[in-house]
Amino acid sequence: MTNYQKGAAFERKVKADLISKGWFAVRSAGSHGAVDIIAHHKSFTLYVQVKLDGAFPPKERRELMRLAEKHGAAAILADKRERGFIAYTFLGRYGDRPFEPEGIGEYG
């Protein structure tokens, strides 16, 4: 399996995880853009960048945050942890913090 195939498979896993938690989620397959998944729940929208290894170059991070701010969304990094666990991180202007898709009330 190529790195592209592994990344695409993990994007599909993140999308399925968000859907299982009540989100409407759409994957931007093959776009190579700043946003891999757009997810929406109630009045809250996530712009998600998915990384297998958690490495997130500053230029990509700035672009994701710029787009999210422009469109009133939250910038989220989803990365793979041990045993396939998905870690979500809210990327904030004043620091990052863990994000749990079930607990959207505390962020909205």
N, CA, C and O atoms as a MOPAC input file, in Angstrom:
PM7 MOZYME 1SCF
protein

 N      0.84700 1    -1.18100 1     0.00000 1
 C      0.00000 1     0.00000 1     0.00000 1
 C      0.89300 1     1.24400 1     0.00000 1
 O      1.82500 1     1.34000 1     0.79800 1
 N      0.61100 1     2.18300 1    -0.88400 1
 C      1.40300 1     3.41100 1    -0.96700 1
 C      1.03700 1     4.36300 1     0.17300 1
 O      0.01700 1     4.18700 1     0.83900 1
 N      1.88300 1     5.37200 1     0.38800 1
 C      1.57600 1     6.38400 1     1.41300 1
 C      0.27700 1     7.10200 1     1.08300 1
 O     -0.50900 1     7.40500 1     1.98100 1
 N      0.04000 1     7.38200 1    -0.22100 1
 C     -1.21100 1     8.04100 1    -0.62100 1
 C     -2.40800 1     7.17300 1    -0.23800 1
 O     -3.39800 1     7.67800 1     0.29100 1
 N     -2.32100 1     5.86900 1    -0.50500 1
 C     -3.42200 1     4.96400 1    -0.17500 1
 C     -3.64300 1     4.88300 1     1.33800 1
 O     -4.78200 1     4.84200 1     1.80400 1
 N     -2.55200 1     4.86100 1     2.09400 1
 C     -2.67900 1     4.83700 1     3.55500 1
 C     -3.35200 1     6.11500 1     4.05600 1
 O     -4.22800 1     6.06900 1     4.91900 1
 N     -2.92900 1     7.25900 1     3.50300 1
 C     -3.52400 1     8.53500 1     3.90600 1
 C     -4.99900 1     8.60900 1     3.55000 1
 O     -5.81100 1     9.06600 1     4.35400 1
 N     -5.35200 1     8.15900 1     2.34200 1
 C     -6.75200 1     8.17300 1     1.91200 1
 C     -7.59900 1     7.25200 1     2.78600 1
 O     -8.73600 1     7.58100 1     3.12600 1
 N     -7.04400 1     6.10700 1     3.14500 1
 C     -7.77600 1     5.17600 1     4.01700 1
 C     -8.01100 1     5.79800 1     5.38900 1
 O     -9.08000 1     5.63300 1     5.97500 1
 N     -7.00700 1     6.51500 1     5.90200 1
 C     -7.17900 1     7.15500 1     7.20300 1
 C     -8.18500 1     8.30300 1     7.11700 1
 O     -8.95900 1     8.51300 1     8.05000 1
 N     -8.18300 1     9.04500 1     6.01400 1
 C     -9.19400 1    10.09200 1     5.82200 1
 C    -10.59300 1     9.48600 1     5.85700 1
 O    -11.49600 1    10.04100 1     6.48300 1
 N    -10.77600 1     8.35100 1     5.18800 1
 C    -12.09200 1     7.68400 1     5.20700 1
 C    -12.45700 1     7.24100 1     6.62700 1
 O    -13.62300 1     7.30200 1     7.01900 1
 N    -11.45500 1     6.79500 1     7.39700 1
 C    -11.71200 1     6.38600 1     8.78100 1
 C    -12.14400 1     7.58900 1     9.63000 1
 O    -13.07300 1     7.47900 1    10.43000 1
 N    -11.47900 1     8.72400 1     9.46000 1
 C    -11.84700 1     9.93100 1    10.20900 1
 C    -13.26000 1    10.36400 1     9.82300 1
 O    -14.06700 1    10.69000 1    10.69300 1
 N    -13.56200 1    10.36800 1     8.53200 1
 C    -14.90700 1    10.73100 1     8.06900 1
 C    -15.95200 1     9.81000 1     8.70600 1
 O    -16.96900 1    10.28500 1     9.21300 1
 N    -15.71000 1     8.51200 1     8.68300 1
 C    -16.65300 1     7.55300 1     9.27000 1
 C    -16.80200 1     7.77900 1    10.77400 1
 O    -17.90300 1     7.65500 1    11.31000 1
 N    -15.70900 1     8.10800 1    11.45600 1
 C    -15.75800 1     8.36900 1    12.89100 1
 C    -16.62900 1     9.58500 1    13.19000 1
 O    -17.45100 1     9.55700 1    14.10600 1
 N    -16.44800 1    10.65300 1    12.41400 1
 C    -17.26500 1    11.85600 1    12.62200 1
 C    -18.74300 1    11.56200 1    12.35200 1
 O    -19.60900 1    12.00000 1    13.11000 1
 N    -19.03200 1    10.83500 1    11.29400 1
 C    -20.42600 1    10.47100 1    10.98300 1
 C    -21.02100 1     9.64700 1    12.11800 1
 O    -22.17800 1     9.84300 1    12.49000 1
 N    -20.23500 1     8.72900 1    12.66500 1
 C    -20.74200 1     7.88200 1    13.76200 1
 C    -21.04700 1     8.71000 1    15.01500 1
 O    -21.79800 1     8.27000 1    15.88500 1
 N    -20.46300 1     9.90800 1    15.10000 1
 C    -20.68800 1    10.78900 1    16.25000 1
 C    -21.72000 1    11.86400 1    15.95700 1
 O    -21.85200 1    12.82300 1    16.71700 1
 N    -22.46100 1    11.70900 1    14.84700 1
 C    -23.57300 1    12.60900 1    14.56000 1
 C    -23.26600 1    13.75900 1    13.62100 1
 O    -24.12100 1    14.61800 1    13.40900 1
 N    -22.08200 1    13.80000 1    13.05800 1
 C    -21.70300 1    14.86900 1    12.14200 1
 C    -22.07400 1    14.49700 1    10.70800 1
 O    -22.08800 1    13.31800 1    10.35500 1
 N    -22.37100 1    15.49400 1     9.88900 1
 C    -22.44300 1    15.32800 1     8.43900 1
 C    -21.02700 1    15.61700 1     7.96100 1
 O    -20.49600 1    16.69000 1     8.24600 1
 N    -20.40700 1    14.69700 1     7.24700 1
 C    -19.01200 1    14.87100 1     6.84900 1
 C    -18.82000 1    14.54300 1     5.37600 1
 O    -19.39300 1    13.58700 1     4.85300 1
 N    -17.99400 1    15.36400 1     4.71800 1
 C    -17.67600 1    15.18300 1     3.30700 1
 C    -16.16500 1    15.20700 1     3.16700 1
 O    -15.49300 1    16.09700 1     3.68700 1
 N    -15.64000 1    14.21800 1     2.45700 1
 C    -14.19800 1    14.13700 1     2.21900 1
 C    -13.86900 1    14.78500 1     0.88200 1
 O    -14.55100 1    14.55700 1    -0.11700 1
 N    -12.82600 1    15.58700 1     0.87600 1
 C    -12.36600 1    16.25000 1    -0.33900 1
 C    -11.28600 1    15.37600 1    -0.98000 1
 O    -10.09900 1    15.69600 1    -0.92300 1
 N    -11.71300 1    14.28200 1    -1.58500 1
 C    -10.79000 1    13.27300 1    -2.10800 1
 C     -9.92100 1    13.82100 1    -3.23400 1
 O    -10.41700 1    14.44200 1    -4.17400 1
 N     -8.62000 1    13.58300 1    -3.12400 1
 C     -7.68500 1    13.91900 1    -4.18000 1
 C     -7.44000 1    15.39200 1    -4.41000 1
 O     -6.80700 1    15.75900 1    -5.39900 1
 N     -7.92300 1    16.25000 1    -3.52400 1
 C     -7.81200 1    17.69400 1    -3.75700 1
 C     -6.41800 1    18.23500 1    -3.45800 1
 O     -5.99800 1    19.22400 1    -4.05800 1
 N     -5.70400 1    17.60600 1    -2.54900 1
 C     -4.39900 1    18.08500 1    -2.09600 1
 C     -4.48700 1    19.52600 1    -1.58100 1
 O     -3.51800 1    20.28200 1    -1.65900 1
 N     -5.65300 1    19.89300 1    -1.05800 1
 C     -5.85900 1    21.23600 1    -0.53300 1
 C     -5.67800 1    21.27800 1     0.96400 1
 O     -5.25400 1    20.30100 1     1.58100 1
 N     -6.00200 1    22.41400 1     1.54300 1
 C     -5.82500 1    22.63300 1     2.98100 1
 C     -6.84300 1    21.86700 1     3.81100 1
 O     -6.58700 1    21.56200 1     4.97600 1
 N     -7.99800 1    21.55200 1     3.22400 1
 C     -9.07500 1    20.91400 1     3.97700 1
 C     -9.33200 1    19.52100 1     3.40100 1
 O     -9.67900 1    19.37800 1     2.22800 1
 N     -9.15700 1    18.49100 1     4.24400 1
 C     -9.41500 1    17.12000 1     3.80400 1
 C    -10.87600 1    16.73100 1     4.01000 1
 O    -11.46000 1    16.02100 1     3.19200 1
 N    -11.46100 1    17.20500 1     5.11500 1
 C    -12.84500 1    16.85600 1     5.45300 1
 C    -13.54300 1    18.11200 1     5.96800 1
 O    -12.98500 1    18.86600 1     6.76600 1
 N    -14.76100 1    18.32000 1     5.50200 1
 C    -15.62600 1    19.35300 1     6.06800 1
 C    -16.72900 1    18.61300 1     6.80600 1
 O    -17.39200 1    17.74100 1     6.24500 1
 N    -16.91500 1    18.97000 1     8.06700 1
 C    -17.94100 1    18.32600 1     8.88600 1
 C    -18.83900 1    19.39200 1     9.49700 1
 O    -18.38400 1    20.47500 1     9.86400 1
 N    -20.12400 1    19.06600 1     9.59900 1
 C    -21.08000 1    20.02900 1    10.13400 1
 C    -22.02500 1    19.31900 1    11.09700 1
 O    -22.48300 1    18.20500 1    10.83900 1
 N    -22.30500 1    19.98800 1    12.21200 1
 C    -23.24400 1    19.46800 1    13.21200 1
 C    -23.93800 1    20.67400 1    13.84600 1
 O    -23.28700 1    21.54500 1    14.42300 1
 N    -25.26600 1    20.71100 1    13.73100 1
 C    -26.05800 1    21.83800 1    14.22600 1
 C    -25.56100 1    23.11200 1    13.56000 1
 O    -25.66500 1    23.22500 1    12.33900 1
 N    -25.03400 1    24.06200 1    14.29000 1
 C    -24.54000 1    25.29600 1    13.67800 1
 C    -23.01200 1    25.36700 1    13.73600 1
 O    -22.43600 1    26.45300 1    13.68000 1
 N    -22.37000 1    24.22300 1    13.84800 1
 C    -20.92400 1    24.18200 1    14.04400 1
 C    -20.26800 1    23.45400 1    12.88000 1
 O    -20.67600 1    22.34500 1    12.53500 1
 N    -19.24900 1    24.06900 1    12.26900 1
 C    -18.56100 1    23.48500 1    11.12900 1
 C    -17.08300 1    23.29400 1    11.43600 1
 O    -16.43700 1    24.15800 1    12.03000 1
 N    -16.56300 1    22.14500 1    11.01800 1
 C    -15.14700 1    21.83100 1    11.17300 1
 C    -14.48500 1    21.77300 1     9.81200 1
 O    -15.03900 1    21.21000 1     8.86700 1
 N    -13.30500 1    22.35400 1     9.71200 1
 C    -12.41300 1    22.14800 1     8.57200 1
 C    -11.28400 1    21.27300 1     9.11500 1
 O    -10.50800 1    21.70100 1     9.96900 1
 N    -11.20600 1    20.05200 1     8.61100 1
 C    -10.30000 1    19.05600 1     9.17800 1
 C     -9.15300 1    18.74500 1     8.21400 1
 O     -9.37800 1    18.46300 1     7.03700 1
 N     -7.94500 1    18.79900 1     8.71900 1
 C     -6.77200 1    18.32000 1     8.00600 1
 C     -6.37400 1    17.01400 1     8.67300 1
 O     -6.24700 1    16.95300 1     9.89600 1
 N     -6.17400 1    15.96200 1     7.87400 1
 C     -5.88800 1    14.62700 1     8.38600 1
 C     -4.41700 1    14.30700 1     8.12000 1
 O     -3.93600 1    14.44800 1     6.99600 1
 N     -3.71300 1    13.87800 1     9.16200 1
 C     -2.30300 1    13.51500 1     9.04200 1
 C     -2.07600 1    12.16900 1     9.71300 1
 O     -2.49700 1    11.95200 1    10.84900 1
 N     -1.40900 1    11.27200 1     9.00500 1
 C     -1.09100 1     9.97100 1     9.58600 1
 C     -0.09300 1    10.09000 1    10.72700 1
 O     -0.21800 1     9.40000 1    11.73900 1
 N      0.89300 1    10.95800 1    10.57000 1
 C      1.97800 1    11.03600 1    11.54900 1
 C      1.92600 1    12.27700 1    12.42900 1
 O      2.78900 1    12.46100 1    13.28700 1
 N      0.93500 1    13.12200 1    12.22800 1
 C      0.79600 1    14.32400 1    13.03500 1
 C      1.67700 1    15.47800 1    12.59000 1
 O      1.55100 1    16.58600 1    13.11100 1
 N      2.58000 1    15.23300 1    11.62400 1
 C      3.45200 1    16.30300 1    11.12400 1
 C      2.61500 1    17.29000 1    10.31900 1
 O      1.96100 1    16.91600 1     9.34500 1
 N      2.64300 1    18.53900 1    10.73100 1
 C      1.79200 1    19.55700 1    10.12200 1
 C      2.63300 1    20.79900 1     9.86800 1
 O      2.80100 1    21.62200 1    10.76800 1
 N      3.16500 1    20.95000 1     8.65500 1
 C      4.03200 1    22.08800 1     8.35500 1
 C      3.33100 1    23.42000 1     8.63900 1
 O      2.13000 1    23.55300 1     8.40300 1
 N      4.07500 1    24.39600 1     9.14000 1
 C      3.48800 1    25.69300 1     9.50300 1
 C      2.69400 1    26.35100 1     8.37100 1
 O      1.64900 1    26.94900 1     8.62600 1
 N      3.16500 1    26.25300 1     7.14100 1
 C      2.46200 1    26.87600 1     6.01900 1
 C      1.07200 1    26.25400 1     5.83000 1
 O      0.09800 1    26.97000 1     5.59800 1
 N      0.98400 1    24.92800 1     5.92700 1
 C     -0.31100 1    24.24200 1     5.80300 1
 C     -1.22900 1    24.61500 1     6.96000 1
 O     -2.42500 1    24.83900 1     6.77200 1
 N     -0.66200 1    24.67800 1     8.14400 1
 C     -1.44500 1    25.04300 1     9.33500 1
 C     -2.03900 1    26.44100 1     9.18400 1
 O     -3.22600 1    26.64600 1     9.44300 1
 N     -1.21100 1    27.40800 1     8.76400 1
 C     -1.69600 1    28.77600 1     8.58300 1
 C     -2.82200 1    28.83200 1     7.54800 1
 O     -3.80700 1    29.54500 1     7.74200 1
 N     -2.68200 1    28.08800 1     6.45800 1
 C     -3.70900 1    28.10000 1     5.41300 1
 C     -5.02100 1    27.50200 1     5.92800 1
 O     -6.09200 1    28.04100 1     5.65200 1
 N     -4.94900 1    26.40400 1     6.66700 1
 C     -6.16200 1    25.80700 1     7.24100 1
 C     -6.83500 1    26.79400 1     8.19200 1
 O     -8.05000 1    26.98100 1     8.14200 1
 N     -6.05000 1    27.41500 1     9.04800 1
 C     -6.61700 1    28.36100 1    10.01100 1
 C     -7.20100 1    29.58600 1     9.31000 1
 O     -8.24100 1    30.09400 1     9.72700 1
 N     -6.55100 1    30.06300 1     8.25800 1
 C     -7.05700 1    31.21100 1     7.49500 1
 C     -8.40400 1    30.88500 1     6.85900 1
 O     -9.34400 1    31.67600 1     6.94000 1
 N     -8.49400 1    29.71300 1     6.22400 1
 C     -9.75700 1    29.31900 1     5.58700 1
 C    -10.86300 1    29.12800 1     6.61600 1
 O    -11.99700 1    29.55900 1     6.40600 1
 N    -10.53100 1    28.48500 1     7.72100 1
 C    -11.53600 1    28.25300 1     8.76200 1
 C    -12.06000 1    29.57700 1     9.30500 1
 O    -13.26800 1    29.74600 1     9.47100 1
 N    -11.16400 1    30.50800 1     9.58100 1
 C    -11.59600 1    31.81000 1    10.10600 1
 C    -12.44500 1    32.56200 1     9.08000 1
 O    -13.46100 1    33.16200 1     9.42900 1
 N    -12.02900 1    32.52700 1     7.83000 1
 C    -12.75400 1    33.21800 1     6.76000 1
 C    -14.19400 1    32.72200 1     6.63600 1
 O    -15.09700 1    33.49800 1     6.32700 1
 N    -14.40500 1    31.43100 1     6.87800 1
 C    -15.72200 1    30.83000 1     6.67700 1
 C    -16.44500 1    30.48400 1     7.97800 1
 O    -17.47500 1    29.81000 1     7.95300 1
 N    -15.91700 1    30.93600 1     9.10400 1
 C    -16.58900 1    30.71100 1    10.38200 1
 C    -16.56300 1    29.27400 1    10.85100 1
 O    -17.48700 1    28.82400 1    11.52800 1
 N    -15.51400 1    28.54700 1    10.49800 1
 C    -15.37800 1    27.14000 1    10.89300 1
 C    -14.26200 1    27.01300 1    11.93000 1
 O    -13.50300 1    27.95300 1    12.16700 1
 N    -14.18200 1    25.84800 1    12.53200 1
 C    -13.08600 1    25.54500 1    13.44600 1
 C    -12.03600 1    24.74700 1    12.69400 1
 O    -12.37000 1    23.81400 1    11.96500 1
 N    -10.76900 1    25.10500 1    12.86200 1
 C     -9.66400 1    24.37300 1    12.24900 1
 C     -9.29200 1    23.21000 1    13.15800 1
 O     -8.99100 1    23.39800 1    14.33700 1
 N     -9.31800 1    22.00400 1    12.59100 1
 C     -9.08200 1    20.79100 1    13.36800 1
 C     -8.01100 1    19.95000 1    12.69500 1
 O     -8.03300 1    19.76700 1    11.47800 1
 N     -7.06900 1    19.43600 1    13.48600 1
 C     -6.11000 1    18.44500 1    13.02100 1
 C     -6.56100 1    17.09400 1    13.54500 1
 O     -6.81000 1    16.93500 1    14.74000 1
 N     -6.66500 1    16.12100 1    12.64800 1
 C     -6.96400 1    14.74200 1    13.05600 1
 C     -5.73800 1    13.91400 1    12.71900 1
 O     -5.33500 1    13.84000 1    11.55800 1
 N     -5.14000 1    13.28800 1    13.73200 1
 C     -3.97400 1    12.46000 1    13.45900 1
 C     -4.10300 1    11.09900 1    14.11200 1
 O     -4.87900 1    10.89800 1    15.04700 1
 N     -3.31700 1    10.17000 1    13.58900 1
 C     -3.40000 1     8.77600 1    14.02100 1
 C     -2.46100 1     8.54900 1    15.20300 1
 O     -1.29100 1     8.92800 1    15.17500 1
 N     -2.99800 1     7.93400 1    16.21600 1
 C     -2.21400 1     7.59100 1    17.40300 1
 C     -2.04200 1     6.08500 1    17.48200 1
 O     -2.44200 1     5.36200 1    16.57000 1
 N     -1.45800 1     5.61700 1    18.54700 1
 C     -1.25000 1     4.17900 1    18.73100 1
 C     -2.53800 1     3.39500 1    18.56800 1
 O     -3.61500 1     3.84600 1    18.95600 1
 N     -2.40800 1     2.23600 1    17.99700 1
 C     -3.52400 1     1.30000 1    17.79900 1
 C     -4.66300 1     1.90800 1    16.98900 1
 O     -5.81800 1     1.51300 1    17.14800 1
 N     -4.34500 1     2.87100 1    16.11700 1
 C     -5.35300 1     3.42000 1    15.22300 1
 C     -6.26400 1     4.46200 1    15.83200 1
 O     -7.18500 1     4.93500 1    15.16500 1
 N     -6.03700 1     4.83200 1    17.07400 1
 C     -6.84200 1     5.83400 1    17.75100 1
 C     -6.72900 1     7.16500 1    17.00600 1
 O     -5.63800 1     7.54100 1    16.57900 1
 N     -7.83300 1     7.87100 1    16.84700 1
 C     -7.83500 1     9.17700 1    16.19100 1
 C     -7.80300 1    10.26500 1    17.26000 1
 O     -8.64600 1    10.29800 1    18.15600 1
 N     -6.82400 1    11.14700 1    17.15200 1
 C     -6.73900 1    12.29100 1    18.06300 1
 C     -7.14800 1    13.53800 1    17.29000 1
 O     -6.63500 1    13.80200 1    16.20300 1
 N     -8.07700 1    14.30200 1    17.86000 1
 C     -8.52400 1    15.55500 1    17.25700 1
 C     -7.95000 1    16.71500 1    18.07200 1
 O     -7.98800 1    16.70600 1    19.30300 1
 N     -7.42000 1    17.70900 1    17.36400 1
 C     -6.86100 1    18.88100 1    18.02200 1
 C     -7.46800 1    20.13500 1    17.41200 1
 O     -7.43400 1    20.32700 1    16.19700 1
 N     -8.02200 1    20.98400 1    18.26400 1
 C     -8.53000 1    22.29000 1    17.84500 1
 C     -7.33100 1    23.21500 1    17.72700 1
 O     -6.56800 1    23.37600 1    18.68000 1
 N     -7.16500 1    23.82400 1    16.55300 1
 C     -6.04900 1    24.72900 1    16.31400 1
 C     -6.51600 1    26.15200 1    16.55000 1
 O     -7.27600 1    26.70100 1    15.75200 1
 N     -6.07300 1    26.74200 1    17.62700 1
 C     -6.52600 1    28.07300 1    17.98500 1
 C     -5.44800 1    29.12300 1    17.79900 1
 O     -4.25500 1    28.82200 1    17.79900 1
 N     -5.87800 1    30.32300 1    17.64500 1
 C     -4.95900 1    31.45400 1    17.48500 1
 C     -4.05000 1    31.59100 1    18.69900 1
 O     -2.89600 1    32.00100 1    18.57200 1
 N     -4.57300 1    31.24500 1    19.88500 1
 C     -3.80800 1    31.41500 1    21.12400 1
 C     -3.38600 1    30.08500 1    21.73600 1
 O     -3.11400 1    30.00400 1    22.93400 1
 N     -3.33300 1    29.05500 1    20.91700 1
 C     -2.89200 1    27.75300 1    21.39300 1
 C     -3.83700 1    26.64600 1    20.97000 1
 O     -5.00700 1    26.88400 1    20.66700 1
 N     -3.32100 1    25.46300 1    20.95400 1
 C     -4.09100 1    24.29000 1    20.56100 1
 C     -4.63500 1    23.59100 1    21.79400 1
 O     -4.10900 1    23.73300 1    22.89700 1
 N     -5.69800 1    22.83700 1    21.58000 1
 C     -6.24600 1    22.04800 1    22.68200 1
 C     -6.94000 1    20.82100 1    22.10800 1
 O     -7.40300 1    20.82800 1    20.96800 1
 N     -7.00600 1    19.76700 1    22.91700 1
 C     -7.70100 1    18.57000 1    22.44900 1
 C     -9.15400 1    18.90000 1    22.11200 1
 O     -9.77000 1    19.76600 1    22.73300 1
 N     -9.67700 1    18.20500 1    21.13600 1
 C    -11.06100 1    18.41000 1    20.71200 1
 C    -11.74300 1    17.05500 1    20.66600 1
 O    -11.20200 1    16.10600 1    20.09800 1
 N    -12.90800 1    16.95800 1    21.24900 1
 C    -13.68700 1    15.72300 1    21.20500 1
 C    -14.97200 1    16.01100 1    20.44000 1
 O    -15.79400 1    16.80600 1    20.89500 1
 N    -15.15900 1    15.37700 1    19.28400 1
 C    -16.33600 1    15.67400 1    18.45600 1
 C    -17.67600 1    15.50000 1    19.16400 1
 O    -18.66300 1    16.09900 1    18.73600 1
 N    -17.75200 1    14.70000 1    20.23600 1
 C    -19.01300 1    14.56800 1    20.96100 1
 C    -19.29500 1    15.78700 1    21.81700 1
 O    -20.45300 1    16.04700 1    22.14400 1
 N    -18.27300 1    16.54200 1    22.19000 1
 C    -18.43000 1    17.63400 1    23.14200 1
 C    -18.47000 1    18.99500 1    22.49300 1
 O    -17.81300 1    19.92000 1    22.97100 1
 N    -19.22400 1    19.14800 1    21.41300 1
 C    -19.17100 1    20.40200 1    20.67200 1
 C    -19.74800 1    21.57900 1    21.44300 1
 O    -19.41100 1    22.72400 1    21.14300 1
 N    -20.59200 1    21.33900 1    22.41000 1
 C    -21.18400 1    22.44900 1    23.15000 1
 C    -20.16000 1    23.32100 1    23.83900 1
 O    -20.36000 1    24.53000 1    23.95700 1
 N    -19.05200 1    22.72800 1    24.30400 1
 C    -18.05000 1    23.51500 1    25.00400 1
 C    -17.19600 1    24.35900 1    24.07100 1
 O    -16.43800 1    25.20800 1    24.53900 1
 N    -17.30200 1    24.14600 1    22.75400 1
 C    -16.49400 1    24.91300 1    21.80400 1
 C    -17.35000 1    25.88500 1    21.00000 1
 O    -16.82000 1    26.84100 1    20.43300 1
 N    -18.64800 1    25.66400 1    20.93900 1
 C    -19.51300 1    26.44000 1    20.06200 1
 C    -19.93800 1    27.74800 1    20.62600 1
 O    -20.67100 1    28.49300 1    19.97600 1

